[in-house]
């Protein structure tokens, strides 16, 4: 079987100069690594609908998805992740950990160098430094 490309949506929660990242729980691949919240696009779903669904499932929040910010493709052993990142305009509800075991609000200027940020997310973090000024 050939390598696959996974379409993944990522959310940028940007508040007071900081961005939310989540640590992958021990039962997930890449456990202990940090990522933007979000998840895989399902067939027939828009990018924004996917992200709103994933944020409800992963964080238990109702999110208003804003504009597209940036994207990146990264090759892993299984194939490629194409990550499309959108701003979260607003959300309601308290963020809960369901598939992650920790969360951090990281200063934008430190995000690209944050220890154990997933490889696909690092170029996105660098792009956000230029976009979110």
PEGI-V228472 format. One record per pair of residues at least 4 apart in sequence whose C-alpha atoms are under 7 Angstrom apart, sorted by the first residue. I is the first residue (numbers start at 0). GAP is how many residues later the second one is. D is the distance in whole Angstrom. If there is no record, write none. Layout:
{{I	GAP	D} {I	GAP	D}}
This chain:
{{2	75	6} {2	76	5} {3	74	7} {3	75	5} {3	76	6} {4	74	6} {4	75	5} {4	76	6} {4	77	7} {5	34	7} {5	74	6} {5	75	5} {5	76	6} {6	33	6} {6	34	6} {6	74	6} {6	75	5} {6	76	6} {7	31	5} {7	32	4} {7	33	6} {7	73	7} {7	74	6} {7	75	5} {7	76	6} {8	29	5} {8	30	5} {8	31	6} {8	32	7} {8	38	7} {8	42	6} {8	74	6} {8	75	5} {8	76	6} {9	26	6} {9	27	6} {9	28	5} {9	29	7} {9	41	7} {9	73	7} {9	74	6} {9	75	5} {9	76	6} {10	25	6} {10	26	6} {10	27	6} {10	74	6} {10	75	5} {10	76	6} {10	77	6} {11	7	6} {11	8	7} {11	24	7} {11	73	7} {11	74	6} {11	75	5} {11	76	6} {12	6	6} {12	7	6} {12	74	6} {12	75	5} {13	4	6} {13	5	5} {13	6	7} {14	4	7} {16	90	6} {16	91	6} {17	87	5} {17	88	5} {17	89	4} {17	90	5} {18	86	5} {18	87	5} {18	88	6} {18	89	6} {19	16	7} {19	83	7} {19	84	6} {19	85	5} {19	86	6} {20	13	6} {20	14	5} {20	15	5} {20	16	7} {20	82	6} {20	83	6} {20	84	6} {21	12	5} {21	13	5} {21	14	6} {21	15	6} {21	78	6} {21	80	6} {21	81	4} {21	82	7} {22	9	6} {22	10	5} {22	11	4} {22	12	6} {22	77	5} {22	78	6} {22	79	5} {22	80	6} {23	4	6} {23	6	7} {23	7	5} {23	8	5} {23	9	6} {23	10	6} {23	75	7} {23	76	5} {23	77	6} {24	6	5} {24	7	6} {24	74	6} {24	75	5} {24	76	5} {25	5	5} {25	6	7} {26	4	7} {32	83	5} {32	84	6} {32	85	6} {33	82	6} {33	83	5} {33	84	6} {34	82	6} {34	83	6} {34	86	7} {36	18	7} {37	13	6} {37	16	5} {37	17	6} {38	12	7} {38	15	6} {40	4	7} {40	6	7} {40	9	6} {44	4	6} {44	5	6} {45	4	6} {46	4	6} {47	4	6} {47	17	6} {48	4	6} {49	4	6} {50	4	6} {51	4	6} {51	10	7} {51	11	6} {51	13	7} {52	4	6} {53	4	6} {54	4	5} {54	5	6} {54	6	6} {54	8	7} {55	4	4} {55	5	5} {55	6	6} {57	39	7} {57	40	6} {57	41	6} {58	36	5} {58	37	5} {58	38	6} {58	39	7} {59	35	6} {59	36	6} {60	30	6} {60	31	6} {60	32	5} {60	33	7} {60	34	6} {61	29	5} {61	30	5} {61	31	7} {62	25	7} {62	27	6} {62	28	4} {62	29	7} {63	24	6} {63	25	6} {63	26	5} {63	27	6} {64	21	7} {64	22	6} {64	23	5} {64	24	6} {65	20	6} {65	21	5} {65	22	5} {65	23	5} {66	19	6} {66	20	6} {67	17	6} {67	18	4} {67	19	7} {68	16	6} {68	17	5} {68	18	7} {69	14	6} {69	15	5} {69	54	7} {70	12	5} {70	13	4} {70	14	6} {70	53	7} {71	10	6} {71	11	5} {71	12	7} {71	48	7} {71	51	7} {71	52	6} {72	7	7} {72	8	6} {72	9	4} {72	10	6} {72	47	7} {73	6	5} {73	7	5} {73	8	7} {73	46	5} {74	4	6} {74	5	4} {74	6	6} {75	4	6} {96	4	6} {96	5	7} {105	4	7} {105	5	6} {106	4	6} {107	21	6} {108	20	7} {109	4	6} {110	14	6} {111	10	5} {111	13	5} {111	14	6} {116	4	7} {116	5	7} {117	4	7} {120	4	6} {121	4	6} {122	4	6} {123	4	6} {124	4	7} {126	4	6} {127	4	6} {128	4	7}}
